[in-house]
Amino acid sequence: MHFSFQRLLLIAGCLLAACNKLVETPPPAAVVGASKVYADDRGAETAMEGIYLAMMNNMRGPFNGNFSVLPALSSDEIRCNLPPTPLNAAEDSFYLNRLTAGNIFNASQYTGCYRLIYDVNSLLDGLSGLNGLTAEKDSELRGEAELIRAFIYFYLVNLYGDVPLVVSTLYTATAVQPRAGAAAVYQQVVDDLEDAQRRLPVAYVGDGRTRPCRAVATALLARVWLYRGEWGLAAAAAGQVIGDGRYRLEPDLGRVFLNGSQEAIWQLMPVYEKEQPDGGSVRVATAEGGLLQPKTNSAAPMYVLQDSLVSSFEAGDLREGAWTEKLVLRGREFVYPSKYRQTVWTDVNPEYETVLRLAEMYLIRAEARARMGDAAGAAADLDVVRERAGLRVVGAGDDVVGAVLKERRIELFSEWGHRWMDLKRTGLAGVELGGKAGWKATDTLYPIPASELLANPYLTQNGGY
């Protein structure tokens, strides 16, 4: 790893004082002074490390749990298996597609994204002024910050549609900024990623794959081009990553989400610590491990797989045995996701949040090829993923696109909102989710939080809320 858990804790207090609103959040350099932070490479690195800490030092932050769990509830992947409480009801609203503008999980997700954007913009501001960094480090950190900002905006535009496009730290402007059109947000995402491609080094910084290199920007661009219907660009970008000799599908499905996985393109290191009744604390593993795994052998899981997903696994699919678990308690059977199995940190083969991985690149290129009429090429990519799962090859049949979408559902379930966003971008949300009681077409976008509407009179609400 490029930075240690202990070092992240040391810089937490001075870099990441959290406030209630985006416009009140200080930039990472504010507490110790920008002139000192950007006086040399090490100081600027510390500011960047602070951003990663902000991303991961929260069990239910957008990038540490919520972007996997909440969209999975909204789609047809998981459902809550929790006792009825007001807090649990707020989360169950995602599964029931009954969100309101006052939902606390939704508000935390939205405002958490903009706090991170503010921190990134602050770092970019610091780099833009006079600084003592080497030219190489300055360019590398700019690219890294741009990639993180693009990553955040990718999720904002897919979950909320039109959103404020904040690229500065000027309070007077951000406090009254209206929503930008989705096309403009996507253009900013593309601009950031293409500049990141030019700036990021070919090799990863330090050990592991937690600090993005050029291939990470290319992989995220492949996903963006797929979502934008730019099939040729999507296929080319995914092909670049597939052709990179550093990545290969892990033959052992149990190793896919470990630190050191050869399938991983970008991972994030868990850093969250949970207080214990005795006054101590325990370092939690990934949010998915902490949230989706039962707390004890005699406890029911907090979330279970929806029946339609369980029945979608083909006979002999190795992923069902490796990535799902069955638990029988008092005569009831619970089936839950188990891609991440660790609930507390272990120094031996720790699990890392795997943001981008090679299997997705094969599926991106397969879909792009299929939509361009290259059924044989699409089937070849699809079969690489299926063969790892122990399944027969599909061949270039009549509905290769449908076969790819089905494979994406199985391969990427409960990861980073893939299924929810796939249903929306392909226009299938109403078809697949219309049977839910109270489902409305407007449910495909989450509401802008009521607190944000009150704070900024120039914001407008999504339809249906």
N, C-alpha and C positions, 0 to 999 in steps of 0.2 A: 504494500500500500504506500502511496506517496505521502500520506499524513497519518499520524497515529491517532487512536482514540484519545489518548491522554493529551495530545497537543490540541485536539479540537476542544476538549473541556477547558483548557487553559485560555483559549481565545474566546470562549463563549461569552464571558461576562463583558468583555470590552468591545465586542463587535456586534452583538445581536440583542440588544435591549429591545424587547417587543412592546409596541404600542397598539392602541385599539384600531387605528385607521391607517390606511396606506399613506396618506399625506402627512401623518405624524411620525411615521417610521424613520428613524435617523439612518443615513447611509452608513455602511460598515466602517467608513473612516472617521465618522463624526466624533466619536468618543475620544479617540487618541490623536486626532488631528491629521488632516489629509497630507500635510507636508511631511509628516513622519512616516505615515503608512506607505506613501509612494516615493520614499527617498531611495529605496533600493529594491531589488528583486524579492528579497525575503519578506519585506513588509507588504508588498503587493500580493504575494502568495498568501500571506496571512488573511488578507481581506477576502480573497477568493475562497479560502478554506472556511471562512465564516459563513459564506453563502451556502456551502454544502451542509454545514452544521444546521443552518436554518431550515434547509430542506428536509433534514432527517431527524432533528431533535424534537419530534412530536409523533406520538403513536398514531394519531389520526390527522396528520398533515396531508395536504394534497398529494405530495410525492412520496409519502410514507404511509400508504394504506388506502386513503380515500379514493384515489383514481383507479384503484382496482376494485374495492369493495362497493362503493356507491353505484357506479355504472353497471356492475354485475347484478346488483339488486334491481336496477331499472329495467334490465333486459330479461332474458329467460335463462339466467345462469344460476343464481343463488337466491335464497329467501331467508328472512330472519327466523331464528329459532329461539327467540328470547322471551322471557316473561313480560307481560304487559306493564310498562311504566311509561311516563311521559317522554323520557329520553329515548327509550326503545321505539315508541310510537313515531317519533320524529324520523328515526332511521327506517322504520318499516314503510314510511310514506314513499320512499324511493321504489320499493318493491310493488307497492299498491298504485304507483303513479298518481299519488295524491299530494304532491309537493305544494307548499305555499311559499310566499315570499318571506315568511317569517321563520322558515325551517333553519334550525341552528347548524345542522351539518352542512347544508348548502351554503349558508352564510360564511361559515368557517373556511370552506373550500375556496370560495370566491375571493374573500379578503386575504386569505393566505397566499393566493397566487399574486395578488397585487403588492403585498409586502415584499415578496421575493423579487418581483419586477423592479420595485423601488431600489432594493439593495443592488441589483444588477446594474441599473441605470446609474446609481451612485458610484459604483466601481468604474463604469465606463467614463463617467465625468472625471474621476480622479486620474484615469489614464490619459484623458484628453488634455489635461493641463501640463505644466512643466513638471517633470518627474525625473528621478534618478535611475530609472530602469534601463537595462540593456535593451536594444532595439528588438532582439529576439524574444525576450520575456514580455515586453510590452505588446508585441503583435500576438503572441501566444495567448495571453490573458484576455485581450480584446476578443479574439476568436472564441475562447471558452465562454466568456460572458454572453456573447451574441448567441451562441448555441443554446445556453440555458434559457435566455429570454425567448428564443424561438420555440423551444420545448414547452415553456409555460403558455405562450400564446396559442400554440397548436391545441392544447387542451381547452383553453378558454373559448376559442372560437367554435370548437366542436361541441362543447357542452352548453354554451350560452348563445351562440350565434354572434350577432353584432355586439362588440364590447369596446370600452374605451381603449384607445391605442396610446399608451403612455410610454414615451421614449425619452422623457426628461425628468428631472427632479424639481422643477419649478412649481412651487406650491400654488401660486395664483392661477397657473394653467391647469394643473391636474385636478384641482378642487372642483372645477366646473366643466370638466371635459365630457362631451357627449359620447355616445357610442359610435364607433366607426363601423362601416360596412364590413361584412365578412371578407369580401374580396380584398379590401385594403389591409385587413389583419393578415390574411394569407400572404399578401405581397411582402409585408414586413417580415414574416416568417421566412419566406424564400430569400429575401435580401440578406437577412442575418445569417442564414445557413450557408449561402454561397460565399459570403465574406469569411465566415468561419472556416469553410473549406480551404480558402486561400491562406489563412493565417495559422491554423492549427498544424502542429508537427505531424509527420507521418507516424512516428512512434508514440506510444503512450508515455506520459510523464510518470516516472517512478514505477513501482511494482504494481501489478494488477491492472485493472481496466476501469478504474473509478474516475480518472481524469481523462476527458475526451481527447481523442486524436482525430485526424482528418477523416478516417473511415466512419467515425460516429456521425459527423455532419452529413456524410454521404448517405448513410443508412437512414437517418431521419428525413433527408430530402427524398429518398425513395418512397417513404411512407406518405409524405406530403404530396408528391406527384401522383401517387395512386389515388389519394382522396380528391385531387383536383381533376382526375380523368386524363392526365397527361401520360398516356400509357407508354409511349416510347421513352420518355424521360424516366419514368418509374422503372421500367425494365433495365435501362442502361445503368441507373444508379445502383439498383439491387445487384446487378451483374458485377459491378465493380467490387462490391463488398464480398460477394460469393467467390470472386476470383482472387481475393486477398488470401494469401497462404496462411495467415494467422488464425483463421476461423475454420472450424469443422463441426459438424453435428456430433454431439457426445453420444457414443453408442449406448452408454448406460444412462437411462432416463433419470436415475437418481442423482446424477452429477450436474444436470443442466443448470441448476440454480445455485451451485456452490461458487464461492470465490475460487478462481482458477479454472472455471469452466472454459473450455476452448470454443464453446458455442457463443459465449457472451461477447457482445460488442461494446456495451456500456452497462456498468453496474454501479450501485450506490451502497456505501457501507453503512450498516445500522449503527447508530450512536445513542439511541434513546435509553435513558435509565429510569426505572420505575421504583418509586419509594415503597418500602416494605413496612409492615406494622411495627417491627422492632426498631424502626428509625434508620435502618440501612437502606440500601438500594440494590437492585439487580439490573444488569444490562440486558435489555430485551433484544431478541434477534429481529428478523424482519417483521414488519407490521403484519404481513400475511400470515406468518407463523404465529405471531401473538394473537391475532384476531380469529383466524380460521381454524386453528387447532383447538380441540377440547382442552380445558385447563388441567384436568386430571383424567385418569382412566375410567372414573365413575361419573364424569360430568358429560352432559350432552353438549355438542358443539353449538356455538353461537349462531352459525349459519350452516345451512345444508343446501345441497345441489337441488335444483328444480328437476322434477321427474322427466321433463322433456329433454333435458341435457343428458341425464343418465341413460335414457333409452336411445340416445343418438350414437352411443359408442357401438362400433361394429364388433361382432364376435372375434375374439382373439386380439383386440387392440391392446397393446402393452401399456398404453397410457392410462387406461382405466385402472389397472392394478398399481401402476407406479404413482399416479397423480390424483387418485381418489382413495378414500378410506371408508370402510363401513364399521359402524359401531352399534351394538345391540344393547339396549338398556331397558330393563323392565318390560321386555317383550316388544319394544319398539326399535326399528332399524333406522339409523341415521347415516346418510351418505354425504360426505363433505369433501371439499378440495384439500389436497395434501401435497401440492407442488412444493410448498415450504413446510417443513416438519418441525423445525426448531422453534421453541417458544422462548428460550433464553440463550444468550450468547455462548458460543463455544469457540475456543481457539483452534480446535481441530476441525478442519473442513467447514468453516462457517458459511452459512447461506448469506448471499448478498441480494439486495433488490436488483433484479435483472431487468433493465429498462429496454434494451434492444438485444435481440439475439438472432443467430443465423437462420433459424427455421422461418422466422418472419420474412426474411429476405427472399427465400425460395418461394414462399407463398405470394409475396408481392410480385415477383417476376412471373410466376405462374399465372396470376390473374391478369397482369398487364398483357402477357402474350396471348392469353385466351381472348381477351377483348380486342386484340389486333388481328385475330383470325389464325394465330399460330397454335392450333390445338395440340400438335405433336410436341412442340417446345413446352407448352404449358403442362402437358401431362408428364413430361420428363421431370420438370421441377417438382410437380406435385408428388410424384412417385418417390423422390428422394426422402421427403418427409414421411410418406406412408411406409416405406420400407424400414425406416428406423423404428416405426411403431409396430412392426411385425405384420403389416397388412399387404395384400396383393396389390399389384400395380393396377391403375385404373385404365390406362390406354387413352387414346384420343377419341373419346365418345362424343355424343351429340351435345351434351351440356357440361362442357369443361368448366365454365364459369361457376355453375352451380356446384360442381364437385370441389372447386377451390374454396368457395364460401363455406361449404360444409366442413372442409378440412380446417379452415381457419377457426371455425367454432370449436372444434375438438382440440386442436393444437394449442390455441391461445386462450382457452377458457380461464376466467377469473384473473386475467392479466391485463392491467392497464387500460381497461375499458374497451378492448378491441371489439367485443361482440356488440355492445351498445352502439358504438360508432359505425360498425359495419352495417348494422340494420338501418341506421339513419342514412348513411351515404348511398346505399343501394336502393333506398325507397321501400325497404321490406319491413320497416318497424310496424306499420299498421297491420300488415299481413300476419306477422309472427306474434305480435303482442296485442292485437285487437280483441282477443278473447278475454283479456283481463277486464274485470268489472270496472267501469268508469273510465276506460281508456279513451283518450282524445288525441287527435292528430297533433295538437299543440304540446303534448307531453314530451315530444322529442327534444325540446329545449328546456333547460332548467330555468327557474325564475331568477331575475336580478334581485338580490336581497333587499328587503324593505328598508333596512338601515342605510344602504347605499343610496336608495331613491330619496330618502329624507335628507341625507347629507348633501346630495348634488341634484338640484332642481332640473338640470339639463339631461339627466338620465331618463330613459323610458323603459317600460316593462315589456317583457315578451308576451305574446298573445296567450290567452287562457288563464292568466294570473291576475 
